[in-house]
Amino acid sequence: MREELIRQVYESIYDIYLHGSEQVAHSLKEDEELKHFSREQTQLIKVIDSYPETTMKEIAEILGVHKTGVSNKVKKLVEGGYLEYRKGPDHKSKYVAVTEKGHEVVERIEAINVTRWRTLFAGEFTEEELEDLYGKLFRISKRFKKEEDEK
């Protein structure tokens, strides 16, 4: 494969991620309850919701940040009633879990995301084109997961 083509694909995906995250963050600011959430907090609560019984160290690794940065954000979300600390099965480790209030916020974030992306795609893609795009993105995601599992 041509290196320039790979670079263009990578840069396009990265650009979509950056601009998409920014636009969704603006949409979240229009929601009364979510307007006080930072972009990092919304990402954090979604990661914790997606990976239950995850330790602070694992969360930091998933997000690619330092554990101290995660700890401060988690603490604020715990204080707000969106997350809670739980003891691991060994009673030594501690992990973070999403509360019922937190699950409601995750659902609202998802609804805002879907609405924003639906608006973005409307008139630009047919349903078949979106299915094709999803299939290709799924293959990329599957490849990343396979490489992670092999580590």
VODO-946949 format. One record per atom (N, C-alpha, C): residue number from 0; atom name; x, y, z; residue in three letters. Coordinates in steps of 0.001 Angstrom, whole numbers, plus 500000, padded with zeros to 6 digits. Layout:
% residues N
SITE, NUM, CA, X, Y, Z, ALA $
...
//
This chain:
% residues 151
SITE, 0, N, 500839, 498815, 500000, MET $
SITE, 0, CA, 500000, 500000, 500000, MET $
SITE, 0, C, 500877, 501239, 500000, MET $
SITE, 1, N, 500397, 502247, 499300, ARG $
SITE, 1, CA, 501148, 503505, 499233, ARG $
SITE, 1, C, 501103, 504216, 500579, ARG $
SITE, 2, N, 502258, 504666, 501009, GLU $
SITE, 2, CA, 502357, 505359, 502289, GLU $
SITE, 2, C, 501522, 506641, 502291, GLU $
SITE, 3, N, 501511, 507359, 501188, GLU $
SITE, 3, CA, 500755, 508617, 501125, GLU $
SITE, 3, C, 499246, 508361, 501292, GLU $
SITE, 4, N, 498751, 507281, 500701, LEU $
SITE, 4, CA, 497335, 506938, 500843, LEU $
SITE, 4, C, 497015, 506583, 502295, LEU $
SITE, 5, N, 497872, 505796, 502922, ILE $
SITE, 5, CA, 497679, 505440, 504336, ILE $
SITE, 5, C, 497679, 506701, 505190, ILE $
SITE, 6, N, 498585, 507629, 504920, ARG $
SITE, 6, CA, 498656, 508889, 505654, ARG $
SITE, 6, C, 497358, 509688, 505475, ARG $
SITE, 7, N, 496824, 509736, 504281, GLN $
SITE, 7, CA, 495578, 510467, 504013, GLN $
SITE, 7, C, 494399, 509850, 504762, GLN $
SITE, 8, N, 494341, 508528, 504788, VAL $
SITE, 8, CA, 493266, 507843, 505510, VAL $
SITE, 8, C, 493379, 508152, 507000, VAL $
SITE, 9, N, 494589, 508003, 507541, TYR $
SITE, 9, CA, 494802, 508278, 508959, TYR $
SITE, 9, C, 494424, 509718, 509294, TYR $
SITE, 10, N, 494904, 510666, 508502, GLU $
SITE, 10, CA, 494616, 512078, 508772, GLU $
SITE, 10, C, 493121, 512381, 508659, GLU $
SITE, 11, N, 492433, 511726, 507752, SER $
SITE, 11, CA, 490988, 511921, 507620, SER $
SITE, 11, C, 490258, 511408, 508858, SER $
SITE, 12, N, 490636, 510230, 509317, ILE $
SITE, 12, CA, 490000, 509666, 510519, ILE $
SITE, 12, C, 490282, 510554, 511723, ILE $
SITE, 13, N, 491505, 511009, 511859, TYR $
SITE, 13, CA, 491877, 511874, 512975, TYR $
SITE, 13, C, 491118, 513202, 512913, TYR $
SITE, 14, N, 491003, 513756, 511728, ASP $
SITE, 14, CA, 490279, 515016, 511539, ASP $
SITE, 14, C, 488798, 514849, 511897, ASP $
SITE, 15, N, 488202, 513746, 511479, ILE $
SITE, 15, CA, 486805, 513465, 511813, ILE $
SITE, 15, C, 486652, 513345, 513325, ILE $
SITE, 16, N, 487577, 512659, 513965, TYR $
SITE, 16, CA, 487527, 512511, 515422, TYR $
SITE, 16, C, 487598, 513871, 516113, TYR $
SITE, 17, N, 488548, 514701, 515713, LEU $
SITE, 17, CA, 488716, 516011, 516357, LEU $
SITE, 17, C, 487498, 516901, 516151, LEU $
SITE, 18, N, 487080, 517050, 514902, HIS $
SITE, 18, CA, 485951, 517937, 514608, HIS $
SITE, 18, C, 484640, 517371, 515162, HIS $
SITE, 19, N, 484479, 516061, 515059, GLY $
SITE, 19, CA, 483272, 515438, 515598, GLY $
SITE, 19, C, 483181, 515617, 517103, GLY $
SITE, 20, N, 484292, 515425, 517805, SER $
SITE, 20, CA, 484306, 515602, 519263, SER $
SITE, 20, C, 483983, 517039, 519633, SER $
SITE, 21, N, 484537, 517967, 518885, GLU $
SITE, 21, CA, 484289, 519384, 519167, GLU $
SITE, 21, C, 482821, 519741, 518942, GLU $
SITE, 22, N, 482254, 519279, 517845, GLN $
SITE, 22, CA, 480859, 519603, 517553, GLN $
SITE, 22, C, 479903, 518956, 518545, GLN $
SITE, 23, N, 480192, 517726, 518947, VAL $
SITE, 23, CA, 479356, 517071, 519947, VAL $
SITE, 23, C, 479479, 517791, 521280, VAL $
SITE, 24, N, 480690, 518228, 521637, ALA $
SITE, 24, CA, 480886, 518974, 522886, ALA $
SITE, 24, C, 480030, 520239, 522885, ALA $
SITE, 25, N, 479951, 520930, 521743, HIS $
SITE, 25, CA, 479091, 522121, 521640, HIS $
SITE, 25, C, 477618, 521744, 521814, HIS $
SITE, 26, N, 477226, 520621, 521235, SER $
SITE, 26, CA, 475837, 520163, 521372, SER $
SITE, 26, C, 475519, 519819, 522824, SER $
SITE, 27, N, 476479, 519238, 523542, LEU $
SITE, 27, CA, 476262, 518893, 524945, LEU $
SITE, 27, C, 476072, 520145, 525795, LEU $
SITE, 28, N, 476736, 521214, 525417, LYS $
SITE, 28, CA, 476629, 522469, 526180, LYS $
SITE, 28, C, 475225, 523066, 526091, LYS $
SITE, 29, N, 474449, 522645, 525114, GLU $
SITE, 29, CA, 473080, 523138, 524966, GLU $
SITE, 29, C, 472104, 522384, 525867, GLU $
SITE, 30, N, 472542, 521255, 526446, ASP $
SITE, 30, CA, 471703, 520473, 527349, ASP $
SITE, 30, C, 471894, 520995, 528771, ASP $
SITE, 31, N, 470795, 521263, 529462, GLU $
SITE, 31, CA, 470836, 521895, 530785, GLU $
SITE, 31, C, 471684, 521113, 531796, GLU $
SITE, 32, N, 471511, 519789, 531877, GLU $
SITE, 32, CA, 472282, 519013, 532847, GLU $
SITE, 32, C, 473712, 518769, 532397, GLU $
SITE, 33, N, 473912, 518613, 531109, LEU $
SITE, 33, CA, 475236, 518243, 530608, LEU $
SITE, 33, C, 476159, 519434, 530380, LEU $
SITE, 34, N, 475627, 520638, 530430, LYS $
SITE, 34, CA, 476454, 521796, 530086, LYS $
SITE, 34, C, 477634, 522003, 531036, LYS $
SITE, 35, N, 477553, 521454, 532248, HIS $
SITE, 35, CA, 478674, 521599, 533170, HIS $
SITE, 35, C, 479710, 520474, 533034, HIS $
SITE, 36, N, 479438, 519502, 532158, PHE $
SITE, 36, CA, 480395, 518417, 531927, PHE $
SITE, 36, C, 481457, 518877, 530934, PHE $
SITE, 37, N, 482699, 518577, 531236, SER $
SITE, 37, CA, 483772, 518848, 530277, SER $
SITE, 37, C, 483798, 517714, 529250, SER $
SITE, 38, N, 484475, 517952, 528160, ARG $
SITE, 38, CA, 484626, 516909, 527134, ARG $
SITE, 38, C, 485296, 515679, 527738, ARG $
SITE, 39, N, 486303, 515916, 528583, GLU $
SITE, 39, CA, 487025, 514816, 529213, GLU $
SITE, 39, C, 486113, 514018, 530146, GLU $
SITE, 40, N, 485227, 514714, 530860, GLN $
SITE, 40, CA, 484308, 514014, 531756, GLN $
SITE, 40, C, 483319, 513152, 530973, GLN $
SITE, 41, N, 482837, 513655, 529841, THR $
SITE, 41, CA, 481900, 512853, 529048, THR $
SITE, 41, C, 482606, 511625, 528476, THR $
SITE, 42, N, 483850, 511787, 528045, GLN $
SITE, 42, CA, 484605, 510637, 527549, GLN $
SITE, 42, C, 484853, 509640, 528679, GLN $
SITE, 43, N, 485197, 510163, 529843, LEU $
SITE, 43, CA, 485499, 509321, 530993, LEU $
SITE, 43, C, 484291, 508488, 531411, LEU $
SITE, 44, N, 483135, 509111, 531556, ILE $
SITE, 44, CA, 481957, 508375, 532003, ILE $
SITE, 44, C, 481526, 507351, 530952, ILE $
SITE, 45, N, 481705, 507668, 529666, LYS $
SITE, 45, CA, 481377, 506708, 528611, LYS $
SITE, 45, C, 482332, 505511, 528647, LYS $
SITE, 46, N, 483617, 505752, 528892, VAL $
SITE, 46, CA, 484588, 504658, 528978, VAL $
SITE, 46, C, 484257, 503762, 530165, VAL $
SITE, 47, N, 483971, 504355, 531311, ILE $
SITE, 47, CA, 483663, 503568, 532499, ILE $
SITE, 47, C, 482374, 502777, 532287, ILE $
SITE, 48, N, 481406, 503368, 531604, ASP $
SITE, 48, CA, 480165, 502664, 531294, ASP $
SITE, 48, C, 480430, 501499, 530337, ASP $
SITE, 49, N, 481342, 501684, 529399, SER $
SITE, 49, CA, 481654, 500646, 528411, SER $
SITE, 49, C, 482524, 499526, 528976, SER $
SITE, 50, N, 483323, 499847, 529997, TYR $
SITE, 50, CA, 484242, 498876, 530600, TYR $
SITE, 50, C, 483961, 498775, 532098, TYR $
SITE, 51, N, 482879, 498082, 532480, PRO $
SITE, 51, CA, 482551, 497984, 533915, PRO $
SITE, 51, C, 483668, 497287, 534693, PRO $
SITE, 52, N, 483736, 497610, 535962, GLU $
SITE, 52, CA, 484729, 497035, 536868, GLU $
SITE, 52, C, 486153, 497278, 536392, GLU $
SITE, 53, N, 486394, 498500, 535948, THR $
SITE, 53, CA, 487708, 498897, 535463, THR $
SITE, 53, C, 488407, 499721, 536537, THR $
SITE, 54, N, 489688, 499441, 536755, THR $
SITE, 54, CA, 490450, 500188, 537744, THR $
SITE, 54, C, 490858, 501542, 537177, THR $
SITE, 55, N, 491281, 502432, 538073, MET $
SITE, 55, CA, 491731, 503761, 537643, MET $
SITE, 55, C, 492914, 503636, 536680, MET $
SITE, 56, N, 493805, 502727, 536966, LYS $
SITE, 56, CA, 494969, 502528, 536101, LYS $
SITE, 56, C, 494532, 502106, 534697, LYS $
SITE, 57, N, 493581, 501175, 534622, GLU $
SITE, 57, CA, 493100, 500707, 533322, GLU $
SITE, 57, C, 492372, 501818, 532564, GLU $
SITE, 58, N, 491596, 502619, 533281, ILE $
SITE, 58, CA, 490902, 503740, 532643, ILE $
SITE, 58, C, 491912, 504707, 532041, ILE $
SITE, 59, N, 492947, 505018, 532805, ALA $
SITE, 59, CA, 493994, 505924, 532324, ALA $
SITE, 59, C, 494662, 505359, 531071, ALA $
SITE, 60, N, 494907, 504056, 531059, GLU $
SITE, 60, CA, 495525, 503423, 529891, GLU $
SITE, 60, C, 494617, 503505, 528666, GLU $
SITE, 61, N, 493318, 503265, 528867, ILE $
SITE, 61, CA, 492365, 503320, 527751, ILE $
SITE, 61, C, 492325, 504723, 527156, ILE $
SITE, 62, N, 492321, 505737, 528044, LEU $
SITE, 62, CA, 492242, 507125, 527580, LEU $
SITE, 62, C, 493593, 507696, 527166, LEU $
SITE, 63, N, 494663, 506994, 527511, GLY $
SITE, 63, CA, 496003, 507470, 527157, GLY $
SITE, 63, C, 496426, 508693, 527952, GLY $
SITE, 64, N, 496033, 508728, 529226, VAL $
SITE, 64, CA, 496378, 509854, 530094, VAL $
SITE, 64, C, 496990, 509330, 531393, VAL $
SITE, 65, N, 497453, 510266, 532245, HIS $
SITE, 65, CA, 498016, 509878, 533535, HIS $
SITE, 65, C, 496909, 509547, 534526, HIS $
SITE, 66, N, 497216, 508634, 535423, LYS $
SITE, 66, CA, 496248, 508201, 536430, LYS $
SITE, 66, C, 495777, 509371, 537302, LYS $
SITE, 67, N, 496664, 510317, 537599, THR $
SITE, 67, CA, 496272, 511447, 538448, THR $
SITE, 67, C, 495197, 512303, 537782, THR $
SITE, 68, N, 495297, 512492, 536489, GLY $
SITE, 68, CA, 494284, 513259, 535760, GLY $
SITE, 68, C, 492937, 512569, 535807, GLY $
SITE, 69, N, 492936, 511247, 535702, VAL $
SITE, 69, CA, 491703, 510472, 535778, VAL $
SITE, 69, C, 491139, 510555, 537192, VAL $
SITE, 70, N, 491999, 510436, 538191, SER $
SITE, 70, CA, 491545, 510447, 539587, SER $
SITE, 70, C, 490797, 511723, 539925, SER $
SITE, 71, N, 491302, 512862, 539486, ASN $
SITE, 71, CA, 490639, 514140, 539771, ASN $
SITE, 71, C, 489270, 514232, 539108, ASN $
SITE, 72, N, 489181, 513786, 537868, LYS $
SITE, 72, CA, 487898, 513841, 537153, LYS $
SITE, 72, C, 486902, 512840, 537739, LYS $
SITE, 73, N, 487389, 511664, 538092, VAL $
SITE, 73, CA, 486526, 510654, 538712, VAL $
SITE, 73, C, 485989, 511188, 540037, VAL $
SITE, 74, N, 486845, 511810, 540812, LYS $
SITE, 74, CA, 486428, 512348, 542112, LYS $
SITE, 74, C, 485260, 513329, 541945, LYS $
SITE, 75, N, 485350, 514217, 540955, LYS $
SITE, 75, CA, 484267, 515180, 540712, LYS $
SITE, 75, C, 482980, 514472, 540291, LYS $
SITE, 76, N, 483100, 513437, 539474, LEU $
SITE, 76, CA, 481913, 512710, 539028, LEU $
SITE, 76, C, 481315, 511871, 540167, LEU $
SITE, 77, N, 482156, 511397, 541085, VAL $
SITE, 77, CA, 481659, 510699, 542275, VAL $
SITE, 77, C, 480898, 511683, 543152, VAL $
SITE, 78, N, 481480, 512868, 543342, GLU $
SITE, 78, CA, 480823, 513901, 544156, GLU $
SITE, 78, C, 479472, 514313, 543558, GLU $
SITE, 79, N, 479356, 514272, 542245, GLY $
SITE, 79, CA, 478105, 514618, 541575, GLY $
SITE, 79, C, 477094, 513479, 541556, GLY $
SITE, 80, N, 477520, 512303, 542017, GLY $
SITE, 80, CA, 476611, 511157, 542066, GLY $
SITE, 80, C, 476530, 510369, 540762, GLY $
SITE, 81, N, 477446, 510631, 539830, TYR $
SITE, 81, CA, 477436, 509951, 538539, TYR $
SITE, 81, C, 478238, 508654, 538544, TYR $
SITE, 82, N, 479237, 508592, 539421, LEU $
SITE, 82, CA, 480096, 507417, 539558, LEU $
SITE, 82, C, 480178, 507048, 541032, LEU $
SITE, 83, N, 480621, 505813, 541282, GLU $
SITE, 83, CA, 480874, 505394, 542662, GLU $
SITE, 83, C, 482070, 504445, 542681, GLU $
SITE, 84, N, 482750, 504431, 543817, TYR $
SITE, 84, CA, 483865, 503507, 544011, TYR $
SITE, 84, C, 483309, 502187, 544543, TYR $
SITE, 85, N, 483886, 501102, 544075, ARG $
SITE, 85, CA, 483518, 499769, 544562, ARG $
SITE, 85, C, 484788, 498969, 544810, ARG $
SITE, 86, N, 484715, 498043, 545748, LYS $
SITE, 86, CA, 485850, 497157, 546022, LYS $
SITE, 86, C, 485836, 496014, 545023, LYS $
SITE, 87, N, 487041, 495606, 544616, GLY $
SITE, 87, CA, 487168, 494476, 543711, GLY $
SITE, 87, C, 486925, 493172, 544441, GLY $
SITE, 88, N, 486872, 492066, 543705, PRO $
SITE, 88, CA, 486596, 490766, 544319, PRO $
SITE, 88, C, 487649, 490354, 545359, PRO $
SITE, 89, N, 488865, 490881, 545199, ASP $
SITE, 89, CA, 489924, 490544, 546152, ASP $
SITE, 89, C, 489894, 491444, 547393, ASP $
SITE, 90, N, 488972, 492384, 547442, HIS $
SITE, 90, CA, 488793, 493344, 548542, HIS $
SITE, 90, C, 489993, 494262, 548736, HIS $
SITE, 91, N, 490968, 494201, 547842, LYS $
SITE, 91, CA, 492120, 495107, 547893, LYS $
SITE, 91, C, 492017, 496146, 546793, LYS $
SITE, 92, N, 491682, 495688, 545607, SER $
SITE, 92, CA, 491589, 496609, 544472, SER $
SITE, 92, C, 490287, 497402, 544553, SER $
SITE, 93, N, 490319, 498549, 543897, LYS $
SITE, 93, CA, 489149, 499423, 543873, LYS $
SITE, 93, C, 488876, 499776, 542415, LYS $
SITE, 94, N, 487624, 499766, 542052, TYR $
SITE, 94, CA, 487268, 500168, 540703, TYR $
SITE, 94, C, 486139, 501178, 540749, TYR $
SITE, 95, N, 485838, 501744, 539593, VAL $
SITE, 95, CA, 484828, 502782, 539488, VAL $
SITE, 95, C, 483656, 502230, 538690, VAL $
SITE, 96, N, 482451, 502539, 539144, ALA $
SITE, 96, CA, 481247, 502084, 538449, ALA $
SITE, 96, C, 480321, 503271, 538211, ALA $
SITE, 97, N, 479530, 503178, 537156, VAL $
SITE, 97, CA, 478561, 504209, 536822, VAL $
SITE, 97, C, 477306, 503962, 537660, VAL $
SITE, 98, N, 476782, 505009, 538291, THR $
SITE, 98, CA, 475545, 504924, 539068, THR $
SITE, 98, C, 474344, 505016, 538133, THR $
SITE, 99, N, 473165, 504854, 538685, GLU $
SITE, 99, CA, 471941, 505006, 537889, GLU $
SITE, 99, C, 471869, 506412, 537290, GLU $
SITE, 100, N, 472201, 507407, 538090, LYS $
SITE, 100, CA, 472226, 508797, 537605, LYS $
SITE, 100, C, 473248, 508930, 536469, LYS $
SITE, 101, N, 474371, 508257, 536616, GLY $
SITE, 101, CA, 475398, 508270, 535580, GLY $
SITE, 101, C, 474934, 507601, 534301, GLY $
SITE, 102, N, 474193, 506490, 534440, HIS $
SITE, 102, CA, 473659, 505798, 533252, HIS $
SITE, 102, C, 472689, 506703, 532491, HIS $
SITE, 103, N, 471902, 507468, 533217, GLU $
SITE, 103, CA, 470983, 508410, 532567, GLU $
SITE, 103, C, 471757, 509451, 531762, GLU $
SITE, 104, N, 472871, 509914, 532315, VAL $
SITE, 104, CA, 473708, 510892, 531607, VAL $
SITE, 104, C, 474325, 510265, 530360, VAL $
SITE, 105, N, 474809, 509029, 530480, VAL $
SITE, 105, CA, 475393, 508338, 529322, VAL $
SITE, 105, C, 474346, 508198, 528224, VAL $
SITE, 106, N, 473130, 507850, 528583, GLU $
SITE, 106, CA, 472053, 507728, 527591, GLU $
SITE, 106, C, 471775, 509070, 526913, GLU $
SITE, 107, N, 471816, 510150, 527677, ARG $
SITE, 107, CA, 471587, 511476, 527089, ARG $
SITE, 107, C, 472741, 511858, 526156, ARG $
SITE, 108, N, 473954, 511535, 526557, ILE $
SITE, 108, CA, 475125, 511813, 525709, ILE $
SITE, 108, C, 474984, 511046, 524390, ILE $
SITE, 109, N, 474615, 509771, 524487, GLU $
SITE, 109, CA, 474439, 508954, 523285, GLU $
SITE, 109, C, 473353, 509525, 522381, GLU $
SITE, 110, N, 472241, 509936, 522963, ALA $
SITE, 110, CA, 471138, 510499, 522171, ALA $
SITE, 110, C, 471589, 511763, 521446, ALA $
SITE, 111, N, 472351, 512609, 522130, ILE $
SITE, 111, CA, 472857, 513840, 521513, ILE $
SITE, 111, C, 473839, 513499, 520398, ILE $
SITE, 112, N, 474707, 512511, 520645, ASN $
SITE, 112, CA, 475662, 512082, 519618, ASN $
SITE, 112, C, 474941, 511576, 518372, ASN $
SITE, 113, N, 473960, 510696, 518568, VAL $
SITE, 113, CA, 473237, 510115, 517429, VAL $
SITE, 113, C, 472505, 511204, 516651, VAL $
SITE, 114, N, 471880, 512121, 517371, THR $
SITE, 114, CA, 471172, 513221, 516701, THR $
SITE, 114, C, 472145, 514065, 515889, THR $
SITE, 115, N, 473286, 514371, 516476, ARG $
SITE, 115, CA, 474291, 515206, 515782, ARG $
SITE, 115, C, 474806, 514502, 514528, ARG $
SITE, 116, N, 475120, 513223, 514640, TRP $
SITE, 116, CA, 475650, 512483, 513497, TRP $
SITE, 116, C, 474565, 512257, 512439, TRP $
SITE, 117, N, 473314, 512062, 512867, ARG $
SITE, 117, CA, 472224, 511918, 511899, ARG $
SITE, 117, C, 472110, 513188, 511061, ARG $
SITE, 118, N, 472175, 514335, 511724, THR $
SITE, 118, CA, 472122, 515620, 511030, THR $
SITE, 118, C, 473291, 515755, 510058, THR $
SITE, 119, N, 474455, 515328, 510501, LEU $
SITE, 119, CA, 475658, 515414, 509672, LEU $
SITE, 119, C, 475530, 514554, 508409, LEU $
SITE, 120, N, 474972, 513348, 508569, PHE $
SITE, 120, CA, 474880, 512419, 507447, PHE $
SITE, 120, C, 473703, 512688, 506522, PHE $
SITE, 121, N, 472675, 513360, 507014, ALA $
SITE, 121, CA, 471452, 513578, 506240, ALA $
SITE, 121, C, 471768, 514257, 504905, ALA $
SITE, 122, N, 471310, 513646, 503837, GLY $
SITE, 122, CA, 471506, 514214, 502513, GLY $
SITE, 122, C, 472893, 513981, 501933, GLY $
SITE, 123, N, 473811, 513471, 502738, GLU $
SITE, 123, CA, 475182, 513227, 502268, GLU $
SITE, 123, C, 475407, 511772, 501874, GLU $
SITE, 124, N, 474752, 510868, 502599, PHE $
SITE, 124, CA, 474964, 509441, 502381, PHE $
SITE, 124, C, 473624, 508719, 502300, PHE $
SITE, 125, N, 473591, 507699, 501477, THR $
SITE, 125, CA, 472428, 506813, 501475, THR $
SITE, 125, C, 472614, 505821, 502620, THR $
SITE, 126, N, 471548, 505115, 502946, GLU $
SITE, 126, CA, 471653, 504107, 503999, GLU $
SITE, 126, C, 472658, 503025, 503610, GLU $
SITE, 127, N, 472692, 502659, 502349, GLU $
SITE, 127, CA, 473640, 501642, 501881, GLU $
SITE, 127, C, 475082, 502130, 502046, GLU $
SITE, 128, N, 475312, 503406, 501750, GLU $
SITE, 128, CA, 476659, 503959, 501914, GLU $
SITE, 128, C, 477073, 503959, 503386, GLU $
SITE, 129, N, 476125, 504273, 504271, LEU $
SITE, 129, CA, 476430, 504239, 505702, LEU $
SITE, 129, C, 476719, 502819, 506172, LEU $
SITE, 130, N, 475962, 501856, 505664, GLU $
SITE, 130, CA, 476222, 500458, 506017, GLU $
SITE, 130, C, 477607, 500032, 505539, GLU $
SITE, 131, N, 477990, 500460, 504349, ASP $
SITE, 131, CA, 479310, 500146, 503813, ASP $
SITE, 131, C, 480402, 500801, 504665, ASP $
SITE, 132, N, 480190, 502067, 505027, LEU $
SITE, 132, CA, 481149, 502773, 505877, LEU $
SITE, 132, C, 481281, 502074, 507220, LEU $
SITE, 133, N, 480150, 501711, 507820, TYR $
SITE, 133, CA, 480165, 501018, 509100, TYR $
SITE, 133, C, 480952, 499709, 508986, TYR $
SITE, 134, N, 480722, 498963, 507927, GLY $
SITE, 134, CA, 481437, 497699, 507733, GLY $
SITE, 134, C, 482947, 497896, 507696, GLY $
SITE, 135, N, 483385, 498926, 507024, LYS $
SITE, 135, CA, 484825, 499198, 506933, LYS $
SITE, 135, C, 485389, 499652, 508275, LYS $
SITE, 136, N, 484654, 500524, 508965, LEU $
SITE, 136, CA, 485110, 500980, 510284, LEU $
SITE, 136, C, 485122, 499820, 511278, LEU $
SITE, 137, N, 484138, 498931, 511177, PHE $
SITE, 137, CA, 484085, 497761, 512045, PHE $
SITE, 137, C, 485317, 496880, 511833, PHE $
SITE, 138, N, 485709, 496707, 510590, ARG $
SITE, 138, CA, 486904, 495893, 510297, ARG $
SITE, 138, C, 488146, 496516, 510909, ARG $
SITE, 139, N, 488263, 497843, 510845, ILE $
SITE, 139, CA, 489407, 498520, 511448, ILE $
SITE, 139, C, 489391, 498299, 512956, ILE $
SITE, 140, N, 488230, 498497, 513566, SER $
SITE, 140, CA, 488091, 498324, 515008, SER $
SITE, 140, C, 488434, 496890, 515421, SER $
SITE, 141, N, 487947, 495938, 514659, LYS $
SITE, 141, CA, 488204, 494518, 514938, LYS $
SITE, 141, C, 489702, 494222, 514872, LYS $
SITE, 142, N, 490372, 494836, 513926, ARG $
SITE, 142, CA, 491816, 494629, 513781, ARG $
SITE, 142, C, 492569, 495175, 514996, ARG $
SITE, 143, N, 492181, 496375, 515470, PHE $
SITE, 143, CA, 492801, 496940, 516667, PHE $
SITE, 143, C, 492587, 496026, 517868, PHE $
SITE, 144, N, 491355, 495533, 518027, LYS $
SITE, 144, CA, 491054, 494651, 519164, LYS $
SITE, 144, C, 491858, 493365, 519090, LYS $
SITE, 145, N, 492015, 492830, 517884, LYS $
SITE, 145, CA, 492795, 491606, 517710, LYS $
SITE, 145, C, 494241, 491840, 518145, LYS $
SITE, 146, N, 494809, 492976, 517743, GLU $
SITE, 146, CA, 496185, 493283, 518129, GLU $
SITE, 146, C, 496306, 493461, 519641, GLU $
SITE, 147, N, 495291, 494091, 520266, GLU $
SITE, 147, CA, 495304, 494258, 521729, GLU $
SITE, 147, C, 495260, 492908, 522425, GLU $
SITE, 148, N, 494421, 492008, 521919, ASP $
SITE, 148, CA, 494281, 490683, 522520, ASP $
SITE, 148, C, 495568, 489864, 522403, ASP $
SITE, 149, N, 496350, 490112, 521366, GLU $
SITE, 149, CA, 497585, 489377, 521147, GLU $
SITE, 149, C, 498726, 489865, 522040, GLU $
SITE, 150, N, 498534, 490991, 522696, LYS $
SITE, 150, CA, 499598, 491520, 523582, LYS $
SITE, 150, C, 499649, 490802, 524898, LYS $
//
